[in-house]
Amino acid sequence: MTVALACSIGLHWAFLQSVAWTTMLVGNLSDSSLTEALERTFDGKHPCSLCRAIAEGKKTERNSDRLVLLKKFEGLNQSAGILLPAAPSFARIEAANAGFETRPLAPPTPPPRAV
């Protein structure tokens, strides 16, 4: 259930983007300094193939979300075919033995003792 919730709010894209950035940073560190590697990784001018795939996936996901929202609102102008009547009022029914004690006999006096 947690995975489904995470995917529904888009955390899978954040996870994949983190993997892509980490991979890019490691690759950039092999042939440049830390400062240059960080700049090249996060400047947006040098995306890797995974970054491009993530951007394309986000774009197609947004387009499909718009189509789903439009389909959800199509049926709002139609009148409902089934109407349920309101529940009838209920009369209060008193219990038949409301004035009686629940135990017909009093407990034995003195109480019995275990031997």
Secondary structure, DSSP 8 states (H G I E B T S, - for coil): -HHHHHHHTTHHHHHHHHHHHHHHHHHHHTTS-HHHHHHHHHSSSS--HHHHHHHHHHHHHHHHHHHHHHHHTGGGGS--S--------------TTTTS-S-SS---SS-----
